[in-house]
Amino acid sequence: MHKILLSASVFVTSLLVGCSSHPLSQGRAFKLSEVSFSDLPGWEDEDFSHALPALERGCQKPTAEWRSFCDGLSSYQYASSPKIRRYLERHLTPYQVTAYGEETGKITGYYEAELTGTRYRTHEAQVPVYGLPYDYVRNEKIEDREEIESDEGFDAPIIAWADDPVDLFILHVQGSGRMMTPDGEIRLGYAGNNGHTFKGIGSILADEGLLSETGRSMPEIRHWLKSHPEQAKDLMSQNPRYIFFREIQGETPIGTAGVPLTPHHSVAVDKSYIPMQTPMWLVTKDPDGLPINHLVVAQDTGNAIKGGIRADYFWGHGEEAFNKAGRMNQKGSYYLLLPD
């Protein structure tokens, strides 16, 4: 993920409930308008049993306003999709989001990165995956990417060694992932960063006049970078931000909300507009033009995810997820589902 994962967030603040003029509304910048469930495209066709894990994870630490909803939801673990839908309709109200007078915004995708490597340095695996530096101070700026990568004595533990610098760079962009080794899988989660500003590889390629040569999607960019290793090294170093990792036991990736993400039902949002763990109804299309009408939960954030209608859709892990996420750049809308 290109998320910068922060500390766990509580479920939704008490400001979410009980006023005719909804407290989340911020004038034209962010406005909520109550609608009915029949106004939600594809609502009747959703398989809510697939969305249930994301809702349940969002209910791990409910506030008082959500406690009744979450207590009731706990008995629906093995319920049918229609039964779950009816429960949601009884206890939640949908609100359409408008930002600066617009009902649509930018919807992109992300995924859990995969790469290969080893626990110990080998002839094939030469790129270190660093943990937090021993003298790490959060929010303090240290060496940039180029300096860290050229410093063989960099004072940080090495969790593992990657086979390919481009795959490791993508892991840095995504923020967490899985490394496949001869001895099994290593789950890598975000631990911290070097305090520098992130610069996307697309922007770097555009500045160099290379977008027409590389293509614009992440799969096309990855292919070009791997085919031009010397240029790739120089280009990737122009993103000064560097990510440090920790090894995770159990489910990954973990989003900003502090819970594991659910493929197709977790999204990253701008939490200055949408509190973490808010259920939402997302209406958009995948990169091949197929409709996405899904119940999702706001469980993550990202440096590039800014604005009232702006979301990053979590595709899961693996090559198919990478190809979908790396090409997704769509218009879309969403509705917040808030407790009655």
Secondary structure, 3 states (H helix, E strand, C coil): CCCCCCCCCCCCCHHHCCCCCCCCCCHHHCEEEECCHHHCCCHHHCCHHHHHHHHHHHCCCCCHHHHHHHHHHHHHCCCCHHHHHHHHHHHEEEEEEEECCECCEEEEEEEEEEEEEECCCCCCCCEEEECCCCCCCCCCCCCCHHHHHHCCCCCCCEEEEECCHHHHHHHHHHCCEEEEECCEEEEEEEEEECCCCCCCHHHHHHHCCCHHHHCCCHHHHHHHHHHCHHHHHHHHCCCCCCEEEEECCCCCCECCCCCECCCCCEEECCCCCCCCCCEEEEEEECCCCCEEEEEEEEEECCCCCCCCCEEEEEEEECHHHHHHHHHCEEEEEEEEEEEC
